Amino acid sequence: MCKTDLTLESIAQLVKNAVVTAVQNFQKTVESDNHELISQMKKNIELIKIDVINTINESTRKLIKQEVVLLKDTVGKIVAKVETICKDNTEKIEDYSKDIRHLIKKEKKKNIILYNFPVKNNWKERETAVLSLLQDTLETSCTLKDIDFIDNLRKTENSPIRVGLTSWRMKMEILKNRVKLWNTKISMDEDYTREAVQKRKELKIIMKSLKEKGLQNVQLKHTTLYVNGKPWNQGTKECNVK
């Protein structure tokens, strides 16, 4: 009886041990499967994350590209509009400049400039002295009615005197007789524009150079240099000098 009981206990223990072992093995298997499953899920999540990021990046790139294209188009239109405005303004400025130059030239057309002319204390003395010069020294038909104004060309001591005449004819009569001033310190010239003054300075240097080379018949009239009665210019100087 005792032998049989021990045998049953042993069998029960063996069964218990077998069940425990089986359960443990099952748990290990489940844990192992879960670990692999979790690992795979993590990998899938990473892949999904990368795919989402790539999708977002691609969408962002497309959006940025579209915005850049729109921005370029907008900037291009603005630049074209600005260029058109600048061109129109440039043309208007050129037209205004031409008008201003024309008005200045017209204003100066009847003026003469006196250099080294004795400065008088008041306008009346100056008027009398200028009229005496024009009538007595130059022997012209100029009267007070032919004089529009007399003023200083610059606000400096011994400034040249500007005489505004009422007609171009009287101006030419006076200039024609200015050779009579050669024996005096006084000189006379036209009231040139700033551009004409600069041009004449350049031509005077050339005129001096030509005379030093032996050419005597060299004259400067307004803004044109004449050699032997022919207009001189840099491009055709050889043929004109002969």
C-alpha positions in Angstrom: 0.0 0.0 0.0 2.7 2.3 0.9 4.6 1.4 -2.3 1.5 2.2 -4.4 1.0 5.7 -2.7 4.6 6.6 -3.3 4.2 5.7 -6.9 1.1 7.9 -7.3 2.8 10.8 -5.6 5.8 10.5 -7.8 3.6 10.4 -10.8 1.7 13.5 -9.6 4.9 15.3 -9.0 6.2 14.3 -12.5 3.0 15.6 -14.0 3.2 18.8 -12.1 6.8 19.3 -13.1 5.9 18.6 -16.7 3.0 21.1 -16.6 5.2 23.8 -15.0 7.9 23.2 -17.6 5.4 23.4 -20.4 3.9 26.6 -19.0 7.4 28.1 -18.7 8.3 27.1 -22.2 5.0 28.6 -23.4 5.7 31.8 -21.6 9.2 31.9 -23.1 7.8 31.3 -26.5 5.1 34.0 -26.1 7.7 36.4 -24.8 10.0 35.6 -27.7 7.2 36.0 -30.2 6.1 39.3 -28.5 9.7 40.6 -28.6 9.9 39.8 -32.3 6.5 41.3 -32.9 7.4 44.4 -31.0 10.7 44.7 -32.8 8.9 44.3 -36.1 6.3 46.9 -35.1 9.1 49.3 -34.2 10.7 48.8 -37.6 7.4 49.3 -39.3 6.8 52.5 -37.3 10.3 53.8 -38.3 9.6 53.0 -41.9 6.2 54.8 -41.7 7.9 57.7 -39.9 10.6 57.9 -42.7 7.9 57.7 -45.4 5.8 60.4 -43.7 8.9 62.6 -43.4 9.8 62.0 -47.0 6.2 62.8 -48.1 6.2 65.9 -46.0 9.6 67.0 -47.4 8.5 66.3 -51.0 5.3 68.2 -50.5 7.2 71.0 -48.8 9.7 71.1 -51.7 6.9 71.2 -54.2 5.2 74.0 -52.3 8.4 76.0 -52.0 9.1 75.4 -55.7 5.6 76.7 -56.6 6.1 79.7 -54.3 9.4 80.5 -55.9 7.9 80.3 -59.3 5.1 82.6 -58.3 7.6 84.9 -56.6 9.8 85.1 -59.7 6.8 85.8 -61.8 5.7 88.6 -59.4 9.2 90.1 -59.2 9.5 89.9 -63.0 6.3 91.8 -63.4 7.4 94.4 -60.9 10.9 94.8 -62.5 9.3 95.2 -65.9 6.9 97.8 -64.6 9.8 99.7 -62.8 11.9 99.5 -66.0 9.0 101.0 -68.0 8.5 103.8 -65.4 12.2 104.5 -65.4 12.3 104.6 -69.2 9.3 106.9 -69.3 10.9 109.1 -66.6 14.2 109.2 -68.4 12.6 110.2 -71.7 10.6 112.9 -69.8 13.8 114.1 -68.1 15.6 114.3 -71.4 12.7 116.3 -72.9 12.7 118.6 -69.9 16.5 119.0 -70.1 16.2 119.9 -73.8 13.5 122.4 -73.0 15.6 123.9 -70.2 18.7 124.1 -72.4 16.7 125.7 -75.2 15.3 128.3 -72.7 18.7 129.0 -71.3 20.2 129.3 -74.8 17.3 131.6 -75.8 17.8 133.7 -72.7 21.5 134.1 -73.3 21.1 134.7 -77.0 21.0 138.5 -76.7 23.6 138.9 -73.9 27.2 140.0 -74.0 29.8 139.6 -71.3 32.4 142.4 -70.5 35.6 141.3 -68.8 38.0 143.5 -66.9 35.4 146.3 -67.0 35.9 148.8 -64.1 33.3 148.1 -61.4 31.2 151.1 -60.5 29.7 151.9 -57.1 26.0 152.0 -58.2 23.9 150.8 -61.1 23.5 154.3 -62.6 27.3 154.8 -62.9 27.6 151.3 -64.3 24.9 152.0 -66.8 26.5 155.2 -67.9 29.9 153.6 -68.2 28.6 150.7 -70.3 26.7 152.9 -72.6 29.7 155.1 -73.1 31.8 152.0 -74.0 29.2 150.9 -76.5 28.7 154.3 -78.1 32.0 156.1 -77.8 34.6 153.3 -77.8 32.9 150.8 -80.1 31.0 153.4 -82.1 27.7 151.5 -82.2 24.2 152.8 -82.5 23.3 151.4 -79.1 21.0 153.5 -76.9 19.5 152.9 -73.5 16.4 151.5 -75.2 18.6 148.7 -76.6 19.7 147.7 -73.1 17.5 145.4 -71.1 19.6 145.0 -68.0 23.2 145.2 -66.7 24.3 143.0 -63.8 27.3 141.2 -62.4 27.9 137.7 -63.7 29.2 136.4 -60.4 29.1 137.6 -56.8 32.8 138.2 -56.6 35.1 141.2 -56.7 35.9 142.4 -60.3 33.2 140.1 -61.6 32.5 140.2 -65.3 29.6 142.4 -66.4 26.6 140.9 -68.2 24.7 143.2 -70.5 21.3 142.0 -71.7 20.2 143.6 -75.0 16.7 143.9 -76.5 17.6 142.5 -79.9 20.0 140.0 -81.4 20.9 142.5 -84.2 22.3 145.0 -81.7 24.3 142.2 -80.0 25.9 141.3 -83.4 26.6 145.0 -84.2 28.4 145.3 -80.9 30.4 142.1 -81.3 31.4 143.1 -84.8 33.0 146.2 -83.4 34.7 144.6 -80.4 38.0 144.6 -82.4 38.3 148.2 -81.2 38.9 146.9 -77.7 42.2 145.3 -78.6 44.3 148.3 -77.3 42.4 148.2 -73.9 42.3 145.8 -71.0 38.6 145.2 -71.6 37.5 142.2 -73.6 34.0 141.1 -74.7 32.4 137.8 -75.6 29.0 136.1 -75.9 27.1 134.7 -73.0 27.7 131.0 -73.6 25.9 128.1 -71.9 27.9 126.0 -69.5 28.3 123.2 -72.1 29.5 125.7 -74.7 32.0 127.2 -72.3 33.5 123.7 -71.6 33.6 122.9 -75.3 35.4 126.2 -76.1 38.0 125.5 -73.4 38.8 122.2 -75.1 38.9 123.8 -78.5 41.2 126.6 -77.3 43.8 124.0 -76.3 43.6 122.4 -79.7 43.8 125.8 -81.4 46.9 126.6 -79.5 48.5 123.3 -80.5 47.7 123.9 -84.1 49.2 127.3 -84.1 52.3 125.9 -82.5 52.6 123.5 -85.4 52.7 126.5 -87.8 49.1 127.0 -88.7 48.1 130.6 -88.5 44.6 130.7 -90.1 42.9 129.1 -87.0 39.7 130.6 -85.6 37.3 129.7 -82.9 33.7 130.7 -83.6 31.2 129.8 -81.0 31.8 126.0 -80.5 33.4 125.3 -83.9 37.1 125.5 -84.8 38.0 126.6 -88.3 41.3 125.9 -90.0 41.9 127.7 -93.3 38.2 128.5 -93.4 37.0 124.9 -93.0 35.4 123.3 -89.9 37.9 121.3 -87.9 37.1 118.1 -85.9 39.0 115.3 -84.4 37.8 112.7 -86.9 38.7 114.7 -90.0 41.5 116.9 -88.8 44.1 115.7 -91.3 42.0 116.6 -94.4 40.7 119.8 -92.9 44.2 121.1 -91.9 45.6 120.7 -95.3 
